Amino acid sequence: MHLSESDWLFINSIAYKIHATEDFDKMRLGFLNSIKLSIDYRCASFYLADKTRPRGLCDPIGVNFTQEQLRQYIQQFESLDYLKTVTTSLSSYVYRETDLFSPEDREASLYYRLAYKPLNIHYALLLGLVFQQEFLGSIVFYRAREDGDFSDSDIFKLELLKDHMALRLAQEMGLCGFGAPRKSQNKSLSLLCTEKGLTDREKEVIAHLYRGDTTAEICDELCIAQTTLKKHITNAYKKLGIGCRSQLYKISNAEYL
C-alpha cells in the first residue's frame, strides 16, 4: 500500500503521541481526534476490555457520542453486536465491517436496526486491540451511508498503528514493562479495599490485578478456577465501584482517595 510522505509523517506523529501522552484517557481521546485528520468518520468509540465478563467492554470514550449513548451500548446492544464474533483473534486486527458481512445480513439484524439506524450509521471500521493473546479493547469508527465506505488506505493506516496502541494498553494495565519491576500494591488502595468491605480473598485478587498478573497467573497462584476468579473480580469491582483494571489503577491515585 502506497502512502504519501505526509501520511507517513502523520502516522509517526500519532504513534509517538500514543506512547508519549502520559494521561491515559487524554491519549485515547487524542487518538480519536487525531485520526479524523486522516481517516474521516462521523463518530467513534473506544472501549476497554472488562475482565469480569468474557469479551465484555467498559470505560468508554467517544467522539460525537454522548456518554449515555456509549453506556447504552454496554447495557443494551453489546450482546447483539455481530462484530463481537471477530474478537477471538490472537493478535490485534483491523476489519471493515462490509468485508465480514453482506449488506443484507447487516441491515436485517436487530443490532443494525436498533443501534445504527437511529444514529444514521451505516459503515464501521473496527480496530481490535490484543496483546499476547489477551483482548484489551476495541476502537470503532463509523460513517453514514452517504459518506461511502472506509478505504483500503484507511485500513492500512490503522494496521500501522494497532500494535502501538495494544502495547500502550498492555503497559497501562500492567501486562508488560520491558523488565521493569511490576507494581506493588498501593497502600491507599489496600486501605480502600478494607473500607469497602472486600473479603481477604478479594483483596488478594485485587493485589494480583494491580501487579499486572494475568488470569492464568492469578489462578495458578491462588489455586482457583477461572470461573471462581471471575466471581471474585466481579464482587471486588462492584464493591470498589469500578468496571475494569484501568479504573483500578485510577482509584489508587492519592488524589482520588
N, C-alpha and C positions, 0 to 999 in steps of 0.2 A: 504494500500500500504506500503510495507516494504522498508525503506531506510537504508543505512549503516550509521554508526556513522559519517564517513567523509562527507556524503551527508548532514546530519543534521547540522553539523558544518558549512558547506558551505552555506546552506540556512540561518542560523542565521547570518553569516557574511554579506551576501548580504542585509538582512533585516536591519541590523544595518547601512550599508552604505546608504541605501535609505533615512533614517531619519537623518543621521549624516553629509552627504555631503552637505555643505552649498550652493555651486553654483548649481543651478537647472539644467542647461544644462550639466554640468560636471557629475552630478548624473545620468542623463538619459543615457549619453554615457557610463559611467562607468558600469551601469547596463547591457547594451547590451554586452559589452566586458566581464564582469564577468560571465554572464550566459553561454557564449560559453565554459567555462571551464567544465561545467557540461552537457549542452544541446548543442550538436554540430549542427551547421547550416552553410549555405553558405552566407546568407546575412540577414539583419534585419532592420526594420524601426520602428520609434517611433514618432507618430504624436499626437498633442494636438487637442482638440475639438475647432472648430471655431464657436463661439457663434453667428456669423452673418448668419450662414446657418444651417438648420436642419441636424444634423448628419454630418456636414462638418468637414474637418480636416485642420490643418495648422501647421506651425512651426516644420517642420520635422527634425529629427536627424536619421542617419543611419550608419550601418556598411556594408562595401562593396557595398554601393550605392553612386553614386555621388549626389551632391546637385541638379544637373539638372535632374537626374532620379527621385529624391524624389519630386521635384516640378512638374515633368511631370505627376506623379500620380494624383496630385490635379487638374491639368489643363485638362488632357485628359482621365484618367482612373477611377477616383473616381466614376463617375456616372454609370460606367459599372460594378463596383465591386460587385459581388454576395455576398461577405462576409458582406456587409453593411446591408443585410436583417436580420442579427442576432444582430445588435447593438441597439435593442429596449429593451434589458434586463434591469430590475430594480436594478440589482446588478452586481458586477464585475464577469467576466466569462472567461473561458479558453476553446477554441474549436480547435479540429483538423479538418482541412478542409474536409478531407476524411470521417469524421463521419457525415457530414452535406449534402454532395452532392456526387452523383455517379460519378465514373471516366468518364463515357460517357458524362454526362451533363457538367462537368467541362471542359473537353477538347474540347467540341463543342462550348463553349461560346466564345463570342468576346473578353471578358476580358482576358481569358486564352491565346488566340491566340496572342493578342497584347501586354499584359503585362508580361506574364510568359515565353512563348516560346523563345522570343529574348534573355532572360537572363538565359536560361536553368534552370528555376524554375519549380518545379512540385508539391511539398508538402508545406503546410503552417500550422503554429500553431499560432492561434490568441489569444491575451490577451486583453480583453476589460476592460476599467477602468471606474467604475461608483461609485459615492458617493451620498448617499441619493437620489437615483433615477435620478441623473444628470450625463449624459455621459461626461467624461472628456478627453478621449483619447484612443488610441489603439497602441499596440505593435504587430508586426507580424514577426515571424521567418520563414525562407524559406530554403528548401532543393531541390537539384536536384533529378531526378528520380533514378539515380544510388546510391544515398545516403540512400535510404529507407525512410519510413515514420517516423514521431515522435512517441515515445513510450508512454504507459500509465504512465510510471515513469516521463517522461518529463512533461506531463500534471500535474501530482501530484505536482511536484516541483513548477510550476508556480501557482498552486492553493494555495500553502502555502505563496506565495509572493504577490498575486494580491491585497489583501486588504491593505497591507503595501504601495504599490505603489499608489493605489487610494487615500489613506489618505494623502500621501505626495503631490499629485497633488491638492487635495482639500485645503490643507494648503497653497500651493503656490498661488492658485487662490483666496485665502481669503474666502473660503467657510466654514471653521471651524477654531477653535483656542482654544478649551477647556476652554472657559470662558474668554479668553484674549480679551481686547478691540479691536474692528475692526479698520482697518487702517483709519486714517483721510487723506483727500486728500493732497498730497504733494504740497507745494506752487509752486515749479518749474513746476510741471505738470499743475497746473492751469494757469500759465503764458504761457506755451506752447500751451495750448488749445486756449488761446486768440490769440496768434501769428499765429496759424494755421487757424484761422477764424471759429472756431466752434460756432454754434448758442448757445443761452442761454440754450435751451432745451438739445442740445447735450452735453453741459458742465455738466448739471445736471445728465444726463445718465452716463457720464464718471465718475463723482464723486461717483455715486452709485456702478458702476462696480469696481472702485478702492477700495471701502469699503468692497467689497466681497458680496454685495447683490445678491440674486438670481433673476431670471427673474420674478418670481411671486411677489417678494417683490418690485421690481422696478415698475412693472405695477400697483401694488396696491398703492404705494406711489405717483406716478405721475398721476394716474387715466387714464392710456392709455392701449390700447390693445397690445397683444404680437406682432402682425404684425407691429404696429406702432413703438414699441420699437426696433424691428429688423431693421427697416429702419433707425432709429436714430443711432443705433450702427454701421450699415454699413457705413453711411455717416461720422460719427465721426472717425471710424477706418481708413477710406480712407484718410481723411484729416491729420491724425496723422501718416499715413504710416505704420500701423500695421495690424495684422490679427486676434489677439486673446487676451484674458485677460492677459495671462502670459507676452506677449510683452508690455502690458500697464504698468505692474509693472517694466519692464526693462527700459522703457523710462523715468520713474520717478526718476531714479538714477541721482544724480547731475553730475556724471562723464559723463553721456551720454549727458546731456543738456549743 
